[in-house]
C-alpha cells in the first residue's frame, strides 16, 4: 500500500510540475555570463539570476562566455531549460 501511495504522489507531483511548466511561456536572453556559481546552480547575466540543472547543462560554462539562455519563470525564479554558447 505504501508503494502505491508513493507512486501516486510522485505521479501527481510530476503532473503538477509539467502543468506549471506548460503554463509559463519560454523566454530567451543572450549575453555574457557576469558571474557563475556552480555550487548554487546559478549564473548571472545582466544583473539577473538564472538557475539551471547541473546534470543537464552547465558543463564547460565560464564567466565571460557569451551564451543564449532559454528559461521560464517558475515561482518567482528564472529557471533555464537550455543554455547554448553563442559564437
N, CA, C and O atoms as a Maestro MAE file, in Angstrom:
{
 s_m_m2io_version
 :::
 2.0.0
}

f_m_ct {
 s_m_title
 :::
 protein
 m_atom[348] {
  # First column is atom index #
  i_m_mmod_type
  r_m_x_coord
  r_m_y_coord
  r_m_z_coord
  i_m_residue_number
  s_m_chain_name
  s_m_pdb_residue_name
  s_m_pdb_atom_name
  i_m_atomic_number
  :::
  1 25 0.817 -1.194 0.000 1 A "UNK " " N  " 7
  2 3 0.000 0.000 0.000 1 A "UNK " " CA " 6
  3 2 0.866 1.265 0.000 1 A "UNK " " C  " 6
  4 15 0.546 2.253 -0.662 1 A "UNK " " O  " 8
  5 25 1.968 1.212 0.757 2 A "UNK " " N  " 7
  6 3 2.862 2.376 0.793 2 A "UNK " " CA " 6
  7 2 3.450 2.676 -0.573 2 A "UNK " " C  " 6
  8 15 3.567 3.835 -0.973 2 A "UNK " " O  " 8
  9 25 3.822 1.608 -1.293 3 A "UNK " " N  " 7
  10 3 4.413 1.791 -2.617 3 A "UNK " " CA " 6
  11 2 3.414 2.459 -3.559 3 A "UNK " " C  " 6
  12 15 3.791 3.311 -4.363 3 A "UNK " " O  " 8
  13 25 2.156 2.076 -3.463 4 A "UNK " " N  " 7
  14 3 1.128 2.673 -4.315 4 A "UNK " " CA " 6
  15 2 0.969 4.152 -3.990 4 A "UNK " " C  " 6
  16 15 0.836 4.980 -4.891 4 A "UNK " " O  " 8
  17 25 0.983 4.480 -2.713 5 A "UNK " " N  " 7
  18 3 0.855 5.885 -2.306 5 A "UNK " " CA " 6
  19 2 2.042 6.706 -2.797 5 A "UNK " " C  " 6
  20 15 1.875 7.836 -3.254 5 A "UNK " " O  " 8
  21 25 3.257 6.125 -2.701 6 A "UNK " " N  " 7
  22 3 4.444 6.838 -3.159 6 A "UNK " " CA " 6
  23 2 4.395 7.077 -4.664 6 A "UNK " " C  " 6
  24 15 4.699 8.172 -5.136 6 A "UNK " " O  " 8
  25 25 4.013 6.047 -5.412 7 A "UNK " " N  " 7
  26 3 3.939 6.173 -6.871 7 A "UNK " " CA " 6
  27 2 2.870 7.190 -7.253 7 A "UNK " " C  " 6
  28 15 3.075 8.010 -8.148 7 A "UNK " " O  " 8
  29 25 1.731 7.131 -6.571 8 A "UNK " " N  " 7
  30 3 0.653 8.067 -6.861 8 A "UNK " " CA " 6
  31 2 1.069 9.500 -6.564 8 A "UNK " " C  " 6
  32 15 0.811 10.403 -7.361 8 A "UNK " " O  " 8
  33 25 1.713 9.713 -5.418 9 A "UNK " " N  " 7
  34 3 2.134 11.078 -5.079 9 A "UNK " " CA " 6
  35 2 3.214 11.574 -6.028 9 A "UNK " " C  " 6
  36 15 3.230 12.754 -6.379 9 A "UNK " " O  " 8
  37 25 4.118 10.693 -6.449 10 A "UNK " " N  " 7
  38 3 5.151 11.088 -7.412 10 A "UNK " " CA " 6
  39 2 4.524 11.449 -8.756 10 A "UNK " " C  " 6
  40 15 4.931 12.419 -9.396 10 A "UNK " " O  " 8
  41 25 3.535 10.668 -9.181 11 A "UNK " " N  " 7
  42 3 2.860 10.960 -10.449 11 A "UNK " " CA " 6
  43 2 2.116 12.287 -10.376 11 A "UNK " " C  " 6
  44 15 2.128 13.057 -11.336 11 A "UNK " " O  " 8
  45 25 1.474 12.561 -9.254 12 A "UNK " " N  " 7
  46 3 0.788 13.840 -9.087 12 A "UNK " " CA " 6
  47 2 1.767 15.002 -9.101 12 A "UNK " " C  " 6
  48 15 1.488 16.044 -9.694 12 A "UNK " " O  " 8
  49 25 2.910 14.829 -8.451 13 A "UNK " " N  " 7
  50 3 3.911 15.895 -8.430 13 A "UNK " " CA " 6
  51 2 4.449 16.174 -9.831 13 A "UNK " " C  " 6
  52 15 4.611 17.330 -10.221 13 A "UNK " " O  " 8
  53 25 4.725 15.106 -10.589 14 A "UNK " " N  " 7
  54 3 5.220 15.290 -11.958 14 A "UNK " " CA " 6
  55 2 4.170 15.935 -12.847 14 A "UNK " " C  " 6
  56 15 4.497 16.785 -13.676 14 A "UNK " " O  " 8
  57 25 2.927 15.547 -12.688 15 A "UNK " " N  " 7
  58 3 1.855 16.135 -13.483 15 A "UNK " " CA " 6
  59 2 1.691 17.617 -13.164 15 A "UNK " " C  " 6
  60 15 1.514 18.437 -14.065 15 A "UNK " " O  " 8
  61 25 1.751 17.954 -11.882 16 A "UNK " " N  " 7
  62 3 1.633 19.363 -11.476 16 A "UNK " " CA " 6
  63 2 2.806 20.171 -12.000 16 A "UNK " " C  " 6
  64 15 2.622 21.294 -12.468 16 A "UNK " " O  " 8
  65 25 4.015 19.614 -11.927 17 A "UNK " " N  " 7
  66 3 5.192 20.325 -12.421 17 A "UNK " " CA " 6
  67 2 5.108 20.522 -13.933 17 A "UNK " " C  " 6
  68 15 5.455 21.589 -14.440 17 A "UNK " " O  " 8
  69 25 4.652 19.509 -14.646 18 A "UNK " " N  " 7
  70 3 4.522 19.636 -16.100 18 A "UNK " " CA " 6
  71 2 3.462 20.673 -16.458 18 A "UNK " " C  " 6
  72 15 3.633 21.440 -17.406 18 A "UNK " " O  " 8
  73 25 2.381 20.695 -15.707 19 A "UNK " " N  " 7
  74 3 1.332 21.683 -15.967 19 A "UNK " " CA " 6
  75 2 1.806 23.089 -15.693 19 A "UNK " " C  " 6
  76 15 1.487 24.010 -16.444 19 A "UNK " " O  " 8
  77 25 2.576 23.270 -14.611 20 A "UNK " " N  " 7
  78 3 3.102 24.593 -14.284 20 A "UNK " " CA " 6
  79 2 4.115 25.047 -15.329 20 A "UNK " " C  " 6
  80 15 4.155 26.222 -15.694 20 A "UNK " " O  " 8
  81 25 4.935 24.111 -15.809 21 A "UNK " " N  " 7
  82 3 5.929 24.461 -16.822 21 A "UNK " " CA " 6
  83 2 5.258 24.818 -18.143 21 A "UNK " " C  " 6
  84 15 5.719 25.708 -18.857 21 A "UNK " " O  " 8
  85 25 4.186 24.135 -18.463 22 A "UNK " " N  " 7
  86 3 3.497 24.416 -19.716 22 A "UNK " " CA " 6
  87 2 2.761 25.749 -19.655 22 A "UNK " " C  " 6
  88 15 2.543 26.385 -20.686 22 A "UNK " " O  " 8
  89 25 2.376 26.175 -18.455 23 A "UNK " " N  " 7
  90 3 1.613 27.406 -18.315 23 A "UNK " " CA " 6
  91 2 2.472 28.646 -18.550 23 A "UNK " " C  " 6
  92 15 1.976 29.655 -19.051 23 A "UNK " " O  " 8
  93 25 3.737 28.582 -18.197 24 A "UNK " " N  " 7
  94 3 4.588 29.752 -18.370 24 A "UNK " " CA " 6
  95 2 5.314 29.669 -19.715 24 A "UNK " " C  " 6
  96 15 5.857 28.619 -20.058 24 A "UNK " " O  " 8
  97 25 5.327 30.753 -20.472 25 A "UNK " " N  " 7
  98 3 5.992 30.731 -21.779 25 A "UNK " " CA " 6
  99 2 7.513 30.747 -21.644 25 A "UNK " " C  " 6
  100 15 8.060 31.285 -20.682 25 A "UNK " " O  " 8
  101 25 8.170 30.157 -22.611 26 A "UNK " " N  " 7
  102 3 9.630 30.155 -22.639 26 A "UNK " " CA " 6
  103 2 10.122 31.489 -23.176 26 A "UNK " " C  " 6
  104 15 9.593 32.011 -24.157 26 A "UNK " " O  " 8
  105 25 11.144 32.034 -22.521 27 A "UNK " " N  " 7
  106 3 11.752 33.286 -22.951 27 A "UNK " " CA " 6
  107 2 13.225 33.039 -23.234 27 A "UNK " " C  " 6
  108 15 13.782 32.029 -22.804 27 A "UNK " " O  " 8
  109 25 13.852 33.949 -23.949 28 A "UNK " " N  " 7
  110 3 15.255 33.794 -24.326 28 A "UNK " " CA " 6
  111 2 16.014 35.078 -24.043 28 A "UNK " " C  " 6
  112 15 15.498 36.177 -24.244 28 A "UNK " " O  " 8
  113 25 17.245 34.926 -23.574 29 A "UNK " " N  " 7
  114 3 18.144 36.062 -23.380 29 A "UNK " " CA " 6
  115 2 19.524 35.658 -23.895 29 A "UNK " " C  " 6
  116 15 19.940 34.509 -23.744 29 A "UNK " " O  " 8
  117 25 20.216 36.597 -24.494 30 A "UNK " " N  " 7
  118 3 21.575 36.374 -24.965 30 A "UNK " " CA " 6
  119 2 22.472 37.402 -24.306 30 A "UNK " " C  " 6
  120 15 22.154 38.591 -24.277 30 A "UNK " " O  " 8
  121 25 23.600 36.939 -23.773 31 A "UNK " " N  " 7
  122 3 24.542 37.855 -23.131 31 A "UNK " " CA " 6
  123 2 25.731 37.114 -22.565 31 A "UNK " " C  " 6
  124 15 25.837 35.892 -22.670 31 A "UNK " " O  " 8
  125 25 26.629 37.883 -21.958 32 A "UNK " " N  " 7
  126 3 27.828 37.305 -21.345 32 A "UNK " " CA " 6
  127 2 27.541 36.944 -19.898 32 A "UNK " " C  " 6
  128 15 26.811 37.649 -19.202 32 A "UNK " " O  " 8
  129 25 28.123 35.841 -19.454 33 A "UNK " " N  " 7
  130 3 27.965 35.402 -18.071 33 A "UNK " " CA " 6
  131 2 28.789 36.325 -17.189 33 A "UNK " " C  " 6
  132 15 30.017 36.336 -17.268 33 A "UNK " " O  " 8
  133 25 28.113 37.098 -16.349 34 A "UNK " " N  " 7
  134 3 28.815 38.001 -15.435 34 A "UNK " " CA " 6
  135 2 29.397 37.243 -14.244 34 A "UNK " " C  " 6
  136 15 30.511 37.522 -13.800 34 A "UNK " " O  " 8
  137 25 28.630 36.283 -13.735 35 A "UNK " " N  " 7
  138 3 29.071 35.505 -12.577 35 A "UNK " " CA " 6
  139 2 28.487 34.107 -12.691 35 A "UNK " " C  " 6
  140 15 27.338 33.941 -13.101 35 A "UNK " " O  " 8
  141 25 29.274 33.102 -12.331 36 A "UNK " " N  " 7
  142 3 28.840 31.713 -12.396 36 A "UNK " " CA " 6
  143 2 29.025 31.085 -11.023 36 A "UNK " " C  " 6
  144 15 30.113 31.157 -10.452 36 A "UNK " " O  " 8
  145 25 27.975 30.469 -10.487 37 A "UNK " " N  " 7
  146 3 28.021 29.810 -9.190 37 A "UNK " " CA " 6
  147 2 27.665 28.338 -9.387 37 A "UNK " " C  " 6
  148 15 26.492 27.974 -9.297 37 A "UNK " " O  " 8
  149 25 28.668 27.475 -9.659 38 A "UNK " " N  " 7
  150 3 28.372 26.066 -9.915 38 A "UNK " " CA " 6
  151 2 27.766 25.348 -8.710 38 A "UNK " " C  " 6
  152 15 26.920 24.470 -8.880 38 A "UNK " " O  " 8
  153 25 28.179 25.703 -7.513 39 A "UNK " " N  " 7
  154 3 27.612 25.062 -6.321 39 A "UNK " " CA " 6
  155 2 26.173 25.485 -6.081 39 A "UNK " " C  " 6
  156 15 25.364 24.686 -5.610 39 A "UNK " " O  " 8
  157 25 25.850 26.712 -6.395 40 A "UNK " " N  " 7
  158 3 24.492 27.210 -6.229 40 A "UNK " " CA " 6
  159 2 23.622 26.976 -7.445 40 A "UNK " " C  " 6
  160 15 22.441 27.324 -7.443 40 A "UNK " " O  " 8
  161 25 24.207 26.380 -8.503 41 A "UNK " " N  " 7
  162 3 23.493 26.067 -9.738 41 A "UNK " " CA " 6
  163 2 22.818 27.308 -10.316 41 A "UNK " " C  " 6
  164 15 21.645 27.279 -10.687 41 A "UNK " " O  " 8
  165 25 23.581 28.398 -10.385 42 A "UNK " " N  " 7
  166 3 23.024 29.631 -10.930 42 A "UNK " " CA " 6
  167 2 24.098 30.406 -11.675 42 A "UNK " " C  " 6
  168 15 25.296 30.212 -11.471 42 A "UNK " " O  " 8
  169 25 23.627 31.291 -12.545 43 A "UNK " " N  " 7
  170 3 24.527 32.201 -13.244 43 A "UNK " " CA " 6
  171 2 23.836 33.545 -13.355 43 A "UNK " " C  " 6
  172 15 22.611 33.641 -13.277 43 A "UNK " " O  " 8
  173 25 24.644 34.586 -13.538 44 A "UNK " " N  " 7
  174 3 24.110 35.943 -13.623 44 A "UNK " " CA " 6
  175 2 24.462 36.518 -14.987 44 A "UNK " " C  " 6
  176 15 25.617 36.503 -15.413 44 A "UNK " " O  " 8
  177 25 23.428 37.027 -15.663 45 A "UNK " " N  " 7
  178 3 23.589 37.729 -16.932 45 A "UNK " " CA " 6
  179 2 22.818 39.032 -16.799 45 A "UNK " " C  " 6
  180 15 21.625 39.020 -16.495 45 A "UNK " " O  " 8
  181 25 23.486 40.151 -17.024 46 A "UNK " " N  " 7
  182 3 22.858 41.478 -16.941 46 A "UNK " " CA " 6
  183 2 22.106 41.684 -15.623 46 A "UNK " " C  " 6
  184 15 20.968 42.152 -15.619 46 A "UNK " " O  " 8
  185 25 22.745 41.334 -14.516 47 A "UNK " " N  " 7
  186 3 22.194 41.512 -13.162 47 A "UNK " " CA " 6
  187 2 20.923 40.712 -12.911 47 A "UNK " " C  " 6
  188 15 20.153 41.058 -12.016 47 A "UNK " " O  " 8
  189 25 20.686 39.656 -13.675 48 A "UNK " " N  " 7
  190 3 19.544 38.769 -13.476 48 A "UNK " " CA " 6
  191 2 20.074 37.368 -13.203 48 A "UNK " " C  " 6
  192 15 20.992 36.903 -13.879 48 A "UNK " " O  " 8
  193 25 19.496 36.698 -12.215 49 A "UNK " " N  " 7
  194 3 19.941 35.357 -11.819 49 A "UNK " " CA " 6
  195 2 19.104 34.312 -12.555 49 A "UNK " " C  " 6
  196 15 17.879 34.409 -12.622 49 A "UNK " " O  " 8
  197 25 19.789 33.315 -13.104 50 A "UNK " " N  " 7
  198 3 19.147 32.202 -13.791 50 A "UNK " " CA " 6
  199 2 19.622 30.909 -13.139 50 A "UNK " " C  " 6
  200 15 20.824 30.665 -13.038 50 A "UNK " " O  " 8
  201 25 18.686 30.088 -12.701 51 A "UNK " " N  " 7
  202 3 19.022 28.788 -12.125 51 A "UNK " " CA " 6
  203 2 19.069 27.756 -13.236 51 A "UNK " " C  " 6
  204 15 18.394 27.896 -14.256 51 A "UNK " " O  " 8
  205 25 19.879 26.706 -13.033 52 A "UNK " " N  " 7
  206 3 19.965 25.641 -14.023 52 A "UNK " " CA " 6
  207 2 20.216 24.313 -13.328 52 A "UNK " " C  " 6
  208 15 20.657 24.274 -12.180 52 A "UNK " " O  " 8
  209 25 19.929 23.225 -14.038 53 A "UNK " " N  " 7
  210 3 20.165 21.881 -13.528 53 A "UNK " " CA " 6
  211 2 21.548 21.437 -13.996 53 A "UNK " " C  " 6
  212 15 21.765 21.274 -15.197 53 A "UNK " " O  " 8
  213 25 22.487 21.239 -13.070 54 A "UNK " " N  " 7
  214 3 23.858 20.909 -13.489 54 A "UNK " " CA " 6
  215 2 23.972 19.543 -14.158 54 A "UNK " " C  " 6
  216 15 24.943 19.298 -14.875 54 A "UNK " " O  " 8
  217 25 23.011 18.650 -13.945 55 A "UNK " " N  " 7
  218 3 23.062 17.340 -14.601 55 A "UNK " " CA " 6
  219 2 22.733 17.461 -16.082 55 A "UNK " " C  " 6
  220 15 23.181 16.640 -16.884 55 A "UNK " " O  " 8
  221 25 21.954 18.476 -16.455 56 A "UNK " " N  " 7
  222 3 21.546 18.630 -17.852 56 A "UNK " " CA " 6
  223 2 22.411 19.634 -18.602 56 A "UNK " " C  " 6
  224 15 22.611 19.499 -19.809 56 A "UNK " " O  " 8
  225 25 22.920 20.628 -17.905 57 A "UNK " " N  " 7
  226 3 23.714 21.668 -18.555 57 A "UNK " " CA " 6
  227 2 24.674 22.272 -17.543 57 A "UNK " " C  " 6
  228 15 24.636 21.904 -16.369 57 A "UNK " " O  " 8
  229 25 25.497 23.151 -17.953 58 A "UNK " " N  " 7
  230 3 26.410 23.814 -17.047 58 A "UNK " " CA " 6
  231 2 27.836 23.317 -17.147 58 A "UNK " " C  " 6
  232 15 28.744 23.937 -16.593 58 A "UNK " " O  " 8
  233 25 28.054 22.213 -17.840 59 A "UNK " " N  " 7
  234 3 29.402 21.691 -18.005 59 A "UNK " " CA " 6
  235 2 30.128 22.555 -19.017 59 A "UNK " " C  " 6
  236 15 29.652 22.733 -20.138 59 A "UNK " " O  " 8
  237 25 31.250 23.080 -18.642 60 A "UNK " " N  " 7
  238 3 32.046 23.878 -19.562 60 A "UNK " " CA " 6
  239 2 31.683 25.353 -19.595 60 A "UNK " " C  " 6
  240 15 32.252 26.103 -20.388 60 A "UNK " " O  " 8
  241 25 30.754 25.789 -18.757 61 A "UNK " " N  " 7
  242 3 30.430 27.219 -18.722 61 A "UNK " " CA " 6
  243 2 31.524 27.967 -17.979 61 A "UNK " " C  " 6
  244 15 32.090 27.466 -17.007 61 A "UNK " " O  " 8
  245 25 31.815 29.185 -18.455 62 A "UNK " " N  " 7
  246 3 32.827 30.028 -17.814 62 A "UNK " " CA " 6
  247 2 32.324 31.465 -17.762 62 A "UNK " " C  " 6
  248 15 31.567 31.899 -18.631 62 A "UNK " " O  " 8
  249 25 32.740 32.183 -16.757 63 A "UNK " " N  " 7
  250 3 32.405 33.604 -16.663 63 A "UNK " " CA " 6
  251 2 33.014 34.328 -17.853 63 A "UNK " " C  " 6
  252 15 34.155 34.061 -18.232 63 A "UNK " " O  " 8
  253 25 32.259 35.236 -18.437 64 A "UNK " " N  " 7
  254 3 32.719 35.982 -19.607 64 A "UNK " " CA " 6
  255 2 32.308 35.356 -20.925 64 A "UNK " " C  " 6
  256 15 32.424 35.988 -21.974 64 A "UNK " " O  " 8
  257 25 31.831 34.125 -20.885 65 A "UNK " " N  " 7
  258 3 31.410 33.432 -22.106 65 A "UNK " " CA " 6
  259 2 30.048 33.958 -22.555 65 A "UNK " " C  " 6
  260 15 29.168 34.200 -21.729 65 A "UNK " " O  " 8
  261 25 29.876 34.136 -23.873 66 A "UNK " " N  " 7
  262 3 28.605 34.600 -24.409 66 A "UNK " " CA " 6
  263 2 27.698 33.396 -24.634 66 A "UNK " " C  " 6
  264 15 28.075 32.442 -25.315 66 A "UNK " " O  " 8
  265 25 26.494 33.449 -24.053 67 A "UNK " " N  " 7
  266 3 25.561 32.326 -24.125 67 A "UNK " " CA " 6
  267 2 24.146 32.806 -24.447 67 A "UNK " " C  " 6
  268 15 23.815 33.982 -24.293 67 A "UNK " " O  " 8
  269 25 23.333 31.871 -24.891 68 A "UNK " " N  " 7
  270 3 21.898 32.107 -25.080 68 A "UNK " " CA " 6
  271 2 21.189 31.202 -24.077 68 A "UNK " " C  " 6
  272 15 21.423 29.994 -24.049 68 A "UNK " " O  " 8
  273 25 20.323 31.790 -23.256 69 A "UNK " " N  " 7
  274 3 19.616 31.049 -22.216 69 A "UNK " " CA " 6
  275 2 18.128 31.052 -22.523 69 A "UNK " " C  " 6
  276 15 17.517 32.108 -22.683 69 A "UNK " " O  " 8
  277 25 17.554 29.868 -22.601 70 A "UNK " " N  " 7
  278 3 16.114 29.701 -22.736 70 A "UNK " " CA " 6
  279 2 15.618 29.377 -21.335 70 A "UNK " " C  " 6
  280 15 16.102 28.435 -20.707 70 A "UNK " " O  " 8
  281 25 14.656 30.149 -20.841 71 A "UNK " " N  " 7
  282 3 14.229 29.983 -19.456 71 A "UNK " " CA " 6
  283 2 12.733 30.208 -19.307 71 A "UNK " " C  " 6
  284 15 12.061 30.701 -20.213 71 A "UNK " " O  " 8
  285 25 12.236 29.832 -18.141 72 A "UNK " " N  " 7
  286 3 10.841 30.062 -17.764 72 A "UNK " " CA " 6
  287 2 10.812 30.647 -16.370 72 A "UNK " " C  " 6
  288 15 11.698 30.396 -15.554 72 A "UNK " " O  " 8
  289 25 9.792 31.420 -16.112 73 A "UNK " " N  " 7
  290 3 9.557 31.957 -14.768 73 A "UNK " " CA " 6
  291 2 8.808 30.887 -13.976 73 A "UNK " " C  " 6
  292 15 7.715 30.474 -14.363 73 A "UNK " " O  " 8
  293 25 9.397 30.443 -12.870 74 A "UNK " " N  " 7
  294 3 8.755 29.450 -12.014 74 A "UNK " " CA " 6
  295 2 8.882 29.880 -10.564 74 A "UNK " " C  " 6
  296 15 9.987 29.962 -10.026 74 A "UNK " " O  " 8
  297 25 7.773 30.149 -9.947 75 A "UNK " " N  " 7
  298 3 7.736 30.538 -8.534 75 A "UNK " " CA " 6
  299 2 8.638 31.730 -8.245 75 A "UNK " " C  " 6
  300 15 9.310 31.766 -7.214 75 A "UNK " " O  " 8
  301 25 8.656 32.688 -9.134 76 A "UNK " " N  " 7
  302 3 9.433 33.902 -8.942 76 A "UNK " " CA " 6
  303 2 10.903 33.784 -9.297 76 A "UNK " " C  " 6
  304 15 11.667 34.719 -9.059 76 A "UNK " " O  " 8
  305 25 11.323 32.649 -9.865 77 A "UNK " " N  " 7
  306 3 12.717 32.447 -10.253 77 A "UNK " " CA " 6
  307 2 12.784 32.162 -11.743 77 A "UNK " " C  " 6
  308 15 11.839 31.636 -12.330 77 A "UNK " " O  " 8
  309 25 13.907 32.515 -12.345 78 A "UNK " " N  " 7
  310 3 14.139 32.195 -13.754 78 A "UNK " " CA " 6
  311 2 14.893 30.864 -13.794 78 A "UNK " " C  " 6
  312 15 16.012 30.760 -13.292 78 A "UNK " " O  " 8
  313 25 14.272 29.859 -14.394 79 A "UNK " " N  " 7
  314 3 14.860 28.526 -14.443 79 A "UNK " " CA " 6
  315 2 15.200 28.205 -15.893 79 A "UNK " " C  " 6
  316 15 14.320 28.164 -16.752 79 A "UNK " " O  " 8
  317 25 16.487 27.978 -16.157 80 A "UNK " " N  " 7
  318 3 16.956 27.718 -17.519 80 A "UNK " " CA " 6
  319 2 16.557 26.327 -17.969 80 A "UNK " " C  " 6
  320 15 16.731 25.354 -17.236 80 A "UNK " " O  " 8
  321 25 16.020 26.235 -19.180 81 A "UNK " " N  " 7
  322 3 15.714 24.940 -19.765 81 A "UNK " " CA " 6
  323 2 16.806 24.529 -20.750 81 A "UNK " " C  " 6
  324 15 16.975 23.347 -21.050 81 A "UNK " " O  " 8
  325 25 17.553 25.537 -21.255 82 A "UNK " " N  " 7
  326 3 18.637 25.252 -22.185 82 A "UNK " " CA " 6
  327 2 19.625 26.410 -22.171 82 A "UNK " " C  " 6
  328 15 19.226 27.574 -22.176 82 A "UNK " " O  " 8
  329 25 20.907 26.088 -22.152 83 A "UNK " " N  " 7
  330 3 21.979 27.090 -22.235 83 A "UNK " " CA " 6
  331 2 22.897 26.669 -23.374 83 A "UNK " " C  " 6
  332 15 23.464 25.576 -23.352 83 A "UNK " " O  " 8
  333 25 23.043 27.545 -24.376 84 A "UNK " " N  " 7
  334 3 23.897 27.227 -25.516 84 A "UNK " " CA " 6
  335 2 24.905 28.357 -25.735 84 A "UNK " " C  " 6
  336 15 24.569 29.530 -25.573 84 A "UNK " " O  " 8
  337 25 26.141 28.005 -26.102 85 A "UNK " " N  " 7
  338 3 27.147 29.039 -26.391 85 A "UNK " " CA " 6
  339 2 26.820 29.757 -27.699 85 A "UNK " " C  " 6
  340 15 26.244 29.175 -28.618 85 A "UNK " " O  " 8
  341 25 27.195 31.021 -27.760 86 A "UNK " " N  " 7
  342 3 26.971 31.839 -28.959 86 A "UNK " " CA " 6
  343 2 28.346 32.196 -29.518 86 A "UNK " " C  " 6
  344 15 29.237 32.626 -28.785 86 A "UNK " " O  " 8
  345 25 28.501 32.012 -30.814 87 A "UNK " " N  " 7
  346 3 29.800 32.290 -31.445 87 A "UNK " " CA " 6
  347 2 30.007 33.761 -31.651 87 A "UNK " " C  " 6
  348 15 31.046 34.172 -32.169 87 A "UNK " " O  " 8
  :::
 }
 m_bond[347] {
  # First column is bond index #
  i_m_from
  i_m_to
  i_m_order
  :::
  1 1 2 1
  2 2 3 1
  3 3 4 2
  4 3 5 1
  5 5 6 1
  6 6 7 1
  7 7 8 2
  8 7 9 1
  9 9 10 1
  10 10 11 1
  11 11 12 2
  12 11 13 1
  13 13 14 1
  14 14 15 1
  15 15 16 2
  16 15 17 1
  17 17 18 1
  18 18 19 1
  19 19 20 2
  20 19 21 1
  21 21 22 1
  22 22 23 1
  23 23 24 2
  24 23 25 1
  25 25 26 1
  26 26 27 1
  27 27 28 2
  28 27 29 1
  29 29 30 1
  30 30 31 1
  31 31 32 2
  32 31 33 1
  33 33 34 1
  34 34 35 1
  35 35 36 2
  36 35 37 1
  37 37 38 1
  38 38 39 1
  39 39 40 2
  40 39 41 1
  41 41 42 1
  42 42 43 1
  43 43 44 2
  44 43 45 1
  45 45 46 1
  46 46 47 1
  47 47 48 2
  48 47 49 1
  49 49 50 1
  50 50 51 1
  51 51 52 2
  52 51 53 1
  53 53 54 1
  54 54 55 1
  55 55 56 2
  56 55 57 1
  57 57 58 1
  58 58 59 1
  59 59 60 2
  60 59 61 1
  61 61 62 1
  62 62 63 1
  63 63 64 2
  64 63 65 1
  65 65 66 1
  66 66 67 1
  67 67 68 2
  68 67 69 1
  69 69 70 1
  70 70 71 1
  71 71 72 2
  72 71 73 1
  73 73 74 1
  74 74 75 1
  75 75 76 2
  76 75 77 1
  77 77 78 1
  78 78 79 1
  79 79 80 2
  80 79 81 1
  81 81 82 1
  82 82 83 1
  83 83 84 2
  84 83 85 1
  85 85 86 1
  86 86 87 1
  87 87 88 2
  88 87 89 1
  89 89 90 1
  90 90 91 1
  91 91 92 2
  92 91 93 1
  93 93 94 1
  94 94 95 1
  95 95 96 2
  96 95 97 1
  97 97 98 1
  98 98 99 1
  99 99 100 2
  100 99 101 1
  101 101 102 1
  102 102 103 1
  103 103 104 2
  104 103 105 1
  105 105 106 1
  106 106 107 1
  107 107 108 2
  108 107 109 1
  109 109 110 1
  110 110 111 1
  111 111 112 2
  112 111 113 1
  113 113 114 1
  114 114 115 1
  115 115 116 2
  116 115 117 1
  117 117 118 1
  118 118 119 1
  119 119 120 2
  120 119 121 1
  121 121 122 1
  122 122 123 1
  123 123 124 2
  124 123 125 1
  125 125 126 1
  126 126 127 1
  127 127 128 2
  128 127 129 1
  129 129 130 1
  130 130 131 1
  131 131 132 2
  132 131 133 1
  133 133 134 1
  134 134 135 1
  135 135 136 2
  136 135 137 1
  137 137 138 1
  138 138 139 1
  139 139 140 2
  140 139 141 1
  141 141 142 1
  142 142 143 1
  143 143 144 2
  144 143 145 1
  145 145 146 1
  146 146 147 1
  147 147 148 2
  148 147 149 1
  149 149 150 1
  150 150 151 1
  151 151 152 2
  152 151 153 1
  153 153 154 1
  154 154 155 1
  155 155 156 2
  156 155 157 1
  157 157 158 1
  158 158 159 1
  159 159 160 2
  160 159 161 1
  161 161 162 1
  162 162 163 1
  163 163 164 2
  164 163 165 1
  165 165 166 1
  166 166 167 1
  167 167 168 2
  168 167 169 1
  169 169 170 1
  170 170 171 1
  171 171 172 2
  172 171 173 1
  173 173 174 1
  174 174 175 1
  175 175 176 2
  176 175 177 1
  177 177 178 1
  178 178 179 1
  179 179 180 2
  180 179 181 1
  181 181 182 1
  182 182 183 1
  183 183 184 2
  184 183 185 1
  185 185 186 1
  186 186 187 1
  187 187 188 2
  188 187 189 1
  189 189 190 1
  190 190 191 1
  191 191 192 2
  192 191 193 1
  193 193 194 1
  194 194 195 1
  195 195 196 2
  196 195 197 1
  197 197 198 1
  198 198 199 1
  199 199 200 2
  200 199 201 1
  201 201 202 1
  202 202 203 1
  203 203 204 2
  204 203 205 1
  205 205 206 1
  206 206 207 1
  207 207 208 2
  208 207 209 1
  209 209 210 1
  210 210 211 1
  211 211 212 2
  212 211 213 1
  213 213 214 1
  214 214 215 1
  215 215 216 2
  216 215 217 1
  217 217 218 1
  218 218 219 1
  219 219 220 2
  220 219 221 1
  221 221 222 1
  222 222 223 1
  223 223 224 2
  224 223 225 1
  225 225 226 1
  226 226 227 1
  227 227 228 2
  228 227 229 1
  229 229 230 1
  230 230 231 1
  231 231 232 2
  232 231 233 1
  233 233 234 1
  234 234 235 1
  235 235 236 2
  236 235 237 1
  237 237 238 1
  238 238 239 1
  239 239 240 2
  240 239 241 1
  241 241 242 1
  242 242 243 1
  243 243 244 2
  244 243 245 1
  245 245 246 1
  246 246 247 1
  247 247 248 2
  248 247 249 1
  249 249 250 1
  250 250 251 1
  251 251 252 2
  252 251 253 1
  253 253 254 1
  254 254 255 1
  255 255 256 2
  256 255 257 1
  257 257 258 1
  258 258 259 1
  259 259 260 2
  260 259 261 1
  261 261 262 1
  262 262 263 1
  263 263 264 2
  264 263 265 1
  265 265 266 1
  266 266 267 1
  267 267 268 2
  268 267 269 1
  269 269 270 1
  270 270 271 1
  271 271 272 2
  272 271 273 1
  273 273 274 1
  274 274 275 1
  275 275 276 2
  276 275 277 1
  277 277 278 1
  278 278 279 1
  279 279 280 2
  280 279 281 1
  281 281 282 1
  282 282 283 1
  283 283 284 2
  284 283 285 1
  285 285 286 1
  286 286 287 1
  287 287 288 2
  288 287 289 1
  289 289 290 1
  290 290 291 1
  291 291 292 2
  292 291 293 1
  293 293 294 1
  294 294 295 1
  295 295 296 2
  296 295 297 1
  297 297 298 1
  298 298 299 1
  299 299 300 2
  300 299 301 1
  301 301 302 1
  302 302 303 1
  303 303 304 2
  304 303 305 1
  305 305 306 1
  306 306 307 1
  307 307 308 2
  308 307 309 1
  309 309 310 1
  310 310 311 1
  311 311 312 2
  312 311 313 1
  313 313 314 1
  314 314 315 1
  315 315 316 2
  316 315 317 1
  317 317 318 1
  318 318 319 1
  319 319 320 2
  320 319 321 1
  321 321 322 1
  322 322 323 1
  323 323 324 2
  324 323 325 1
  325 325 326 1
  326 326 327 1
  327 327 328 2
  328 327 329 1
  329 329 330 1
  330 330 331 1
  331 331 332 2
  332 331 333 1
  333 333 334 1
  334 334 335 1
  335 335 336 2
  336 335 337 1
  337 337 338 1
  338 338 339 1
  339 339 340 2
  340 339 341 1
  341 341 342 1
  342 342 343 1
  343 343 344 2
  344 343 345 1
  345 345 346 1
  346 346 347 1
  347 347 348 2
  :::
 }
}
